[in-house]
């Protein structure tokens, strides 16, 4: 993974960090929603997530109450 991210734009690195944090919190790749941090499809270049998407909030609530 490190080689794939070498030289990646800042927003891509931020997305990957948030994606992996979602896994730490118990979220998995169930959602295909582009707005999900742990969705199967990474956002297109230039797309920046700067909030916690509603789908991830709902999944977190189901897991942790």
C-alpha positions in Angstrom: 0.0 0.0 0.0 2.8 2.4 0.8 4.2 2.3 -2.8 0.7 3.0 -4.2 0.4 6.1 -2.0 3.9 7.5 -2.6 3.5 10.9 -4.3 -0.3 10.8 -4.0 -2.2 14.1 -3.7 -3.0 15.3 -0.2 -6.8 14.7 -0.5 -6.1 11.1 -1.5 -3.9 10.5 1.5 -6.6 12.1 3.7 -9.3 9.9 2.3 -7.2 6.7 2.8 -6.5 7.7 6.4 -10.2 8.4 7.0 -11.1 5.1 5.2 -8.8 3.1 7.5 -10.1 4.9 10.6 -13.6 3.8 9.6 -12.4 0.2 9.7 -10.9 0.8 13.2 -14.3 2.0 14.3 -15.9 -1.2 13.0 -17.2 -0.1 9.6 -16.7 -2.5 6.7 -17.0 -2.3 2.9 -20.8 -3.0 2.9 -21.8 0.4 1.4 -21.3 1.1 -2.3 -22.2 4.8 -1.6 -19.5 7.1 -2.9 -20.1 9.2 0.2 -19.2 6.4 2.5 -15.7 6.5 4.0 -15.5 2.8 3.8 -17.3 2.3 0.5 -15.8 -0.1 -2.1 -15.2 2.7 -4.6 -12.7 5.4 -3.9 -13.8 8.9 -4.8 -12.6 10.4 -8.0 -9.4 12.6 -7.9 -10.1 16.0 -6.4 -13.0 14.8 -4.3 -12.4 15.7 -0.7 -14.4 14.3 2.3 -14.3 16.9 5.1 -17.3 15.5 7.1 -18.5 12.2 8.4 -21.1 11.0 5.9 -24.6 10.2 7.2 -24.4 6.6 6.0 -21.3 6.1 8.2 -22.9 7.9 11.2 -25.8 5.5 10.9 -23.6 2.4 10.7 -21.5 3.6 13.7 -24.7 4.2 15.6 -25.9 0.6 14.9 -22.5 -0.8 16.1 -21.9 1.4 19.1 -25.2 2.9 20.1 
